[in-house]
């Protein structure tokens, strides 16, 4: 494995976090406090072996795979449909979980609904199903203007989650990830990330949604008390919880185990946390014994290498133009 690959460390970081959370998904925080997760386990909620990742990583890998050939919403949408119908990018050859909003959006895509209209637009459609998969877009920060990168982030969210709140959550996450990729510390990346994105979200139509993000946009989310952090599948809860875990940790393992032990939507909270933590602490910061049991580990390493190569080619082509 390439120890300096931020693509690999982000993708693997998200996937390992996901796999840590899968066996205890839907368990309560009280249960996790009585019996905290301390390492990679298996079976549990879905009766699947250690190292099994969920739809969170599957759809992230679908997005990353599509991006190896350039940016195409049509290709990304096809890959999501292939995952659902053909078990594409599943850990063991079958789909074992899917969110209701994502399922409905995939059915819309299959019916030929226009791509940017397929995702749920109601307030009740603000689950974390687009946030959990969005990380690969951050790697194109050197290729695109920031505003264009965020616009593409919004478009990819809209394939399944088209409400402005879900789009904004994805945009904030990508903005913070970009600053980590540029070498910032966690708190610097968080503070600069929300400053950068505020230039976009301080105007219509986004401004009407900003009150929902006050704990994040006031640059103080890491000061919240544990009891103020919720870990349901609501996109705001997931973003707040993930940032809180990441910003209050001193290692990859501490960050993702904090996330899992919040209970409820354990796999997604840990996946979203793990993407940022993987970028910052690197592949060498992820416990090797956790990586070793990850389903399709070699396929993930190969995917990261192909995405990194595609990004390098795009950056090189852009440099030749100027």
N, C-alpha and C positions, 0 to 999 in steps of 0.2 A: 504493500500500500504506500502511496505517496504521502509522506508525512507533512508536506507543505501544501497540500491541495485543500483550499478552502471549499471547493465544490464537494469533494468527498467528505470533508469533516461536517459540512452542513447537512448534506443528505443523510449520512450515516448517523449524525447526531439526532436528527429528527426521527429516524427509523428506530434507533435503539430506545429513545424515550417512548415512542409508540409501543414497542414490544414490552417494555417494562410495565406499561399501564394496562395492556390487554387482559392479563389474567385477573385483574381486580376491577375492571370497568363496572360501574354502577354500584360499587360498594360505598358505604357512607364514610364520612370523615371520622366518625366515632370508631368505626371498625378499623380504619387505618391507624388511628391513634393507639388502639389496643394492640394491633398487630401490624406495625409498619413494614412496608416493603423495604428491604435493604440490598436487594440484588435481583438478578434475572431469575424469574420463576416461570412456571408454565401451568397449563390446565386451567383451573379456576373457572371464570365466567363462561368461556367458550370451549373448555376442555381441549385446548390445543397446546402443542409442545412449546417449551421455552424458545424464545427468539422469533415467535410469530408476530408479524406486524399486521395492522388493520387497513381499512379503506383509506385512512389518513395517508399512510406511506404509499399505498397503491396508486392513489390519484396524484400524489406528488411525483412519483416515478413516471406516471403517464405524461405529466406535464414536462418533466425533464427530457424524456425520450422524444417527445414531439419537438422540443426546442433544439434538439441536435440537428434538425433539418431546417432551422430558421423559425421565425415566429409566424404561426398560422392558426387562427382561431378554429378554422375548419378541421385542421389536423388534431388539435387539442380536443375538440368535441368528439371526433371519431375515436380517439384513444379512450376517452371516458366511456363511450358506448361499448367499445371492445372489452374494456374491463368488466362491465356489467353483464354483457352477453357472452363473452368468450373467455372470461377469467384471465384476461391479459394483465400482467403485472400483479398477480396475486401470489402470496407466499407459498401456498400448497396446492394451487390448481383449482381453487373455487373461491367464490365470494361468500364471506360469512357474516358481513354486516354492511349496512348502508343507511345513511340518513334519509328521512322522508323527503326533505326538500331536494336533496341530490337525486333521489330516485325519480321524483316527479319531473325534474329538469331533464334528466336523461330520456325519459319517455317523450317529453316535448321535443327534444332534439331529434329523436327517431321519427317523430311525426312530421318533421320538417319545419317546426317553428323557427323563425329567424334566430340566429345564434345569440344575439344580445337581448332577446326577449324570452329566452327559454327558462331563465332562472326565476325563482320566486321573488315577487316584488312587495308582498305584504309585510307588515311589521312582524308577523309571526314567522316569517321566513328567515329570520336572522340567527340561525344556528351557525356553528363554527365550520361548516363544511367547505367553504372556500378558503378561509384563513389557514386551515390545517395543511393545505397543499401548495400554498402560494410561493414558498421560499425560493424555488429555482429562478424566478424572475429577477431576484436581487443581483444575480451574477452578471446581468447585462448593464450594470450601472456605468461601465466605462464606454459602452457602445451607444447608449441613448441619452438624450437630454433628460434631466430628472423629471420634468413634466410629462414627457412622452413615456418614460418608464412607469410612472404612476397611472397614466391613462391606460397602458396595456395591462397593468395590474387590475384596474377596475374592470376592463373587458373580460379578463380571465375569471374574475369573481362572478361576473354577470352570467356566465354560462350556466351556473347553478344557483347563485345567490346574488340577485340583482338589486336588492334594496340598498339605498345609499349607506346605511349603517354598516353593512357587510363590506361594501367597497372601501369605506373609510378605514375600517379595522385592518383590512389587507394593506392599504396604502401606508398606514402608520408602521405596521410591522416591517414592510419592505424598506421604508425610509430608515428605520433603526438598523436593520440588517446591512444596508449599504454603508452606514457609518462604521459598523464593525469591520466590514471588508476593507475599509479604508484605513484601519489600524487604530480606531478609537477604543478606549476602555468601555466597559458596559455602561457606566453612568454617563460618560461623555457621548456615547452613541445614542443613548436614550434622549438626552437633553437636546443634542444637535438634531437628531432625527425628527423630534416633534417641532423644533424650530423650522426646519426645512419644509416639512409638510404643511405647516400653518399657512404658508404663502398660498397654497392651493385651496386649503379647506376654510379659509377665512372669507370666502366669497360664495355666492349662490352657485349651485343649489345646496352645497354641503353645509353651509353655516347653520342651517336649521337643525342639523343633527348633532352639533358639537356638544350640547349639554350632556349627552349620553357618555361622552368621553372625558368629562371633567377631571376624573381621578388620574387619567393618563396625561392629559394636556397641561395640567398644572405642574408637571415635572416632579411630582411627589408620590407617585404610585408606590414606590418602594418603602415609603414610611407608613403605609397602612398596616393595621394590626391584622393578625391571622384571621380573627373572626370577621373582619371586614372583607376578606377575600372569598369570593364564591367560585365554585368550580363546576358549574353546570355546563350544558352544551350551548348556552347563549353566547354569541360571539363576543360581547363586551366582557362577560365573565372570563372567558378563555383568554382574551388578550390581557386583561388586568392580571389574572392569576399567573400567566406565563411570564410577564414582565416582572412581577413581584418575586417569583421564584428565581429568575435569572439574576436580578439585581441584588438579591440578598444571599447570593451563593459565592463561594470562593473556589469552586471546582465544577466541572461538568457533572460529576456524579451527585454532588450536593444539590445542584439545580434541578435535575430531573427527578431525583428521589423526593425532593420537596413537592414537586408537581404531582407525582403519583400519590403521595400520601395526603394530598388535599381531598382525595376521594371523588366520587361521582364520575365525571367524564375524564377518567384518569389517562387514557391513551392519548387523547387529543391535547390535553393540557401539557402532558409531558413531551409530545411531539413538537408542539409549537415552542415550548421552552428549549427543547433539545436542539432545534435548528439553530437558534441564536447561540446557545452554549457550545455547540459543536464548532461553529465558526470561530468563536473567541478562544476556546481552549484547545482547538485542533484535534486531529484524529488521535494523536498521542495522549490527549487528555481523557479520551473515552476508554474506560476499562477494557482491556483486550479480551478478558474472559466473557464480557458481554457481546462484543463484536463477533467472537468466534462462533456463537450459537445462532446468530441472526440467519433466518431463512434466506437463501439465495444471496448470500454475502458476496460471492464472486461476481454475480450479475450486477449487483449494486456498485461494486468497485469498477466494473467495466463501464457501466452507464455514466458514472461520475467522470471517468477518463474521456469518454466520448463527448460529453457535454463541455468539459474543459477545453477539449480540442476545437469544438465548434465555436466556442467563445473566442479562443485565441485567433482562429481564422477570421472571424468577423472583425475583431479589433485590428488585426493586421491589414485587412482590406480597407477598413476605414482610415487607417493612417496613410495608406497609399493615395487616398483621395485628397489629402490636404498637403 
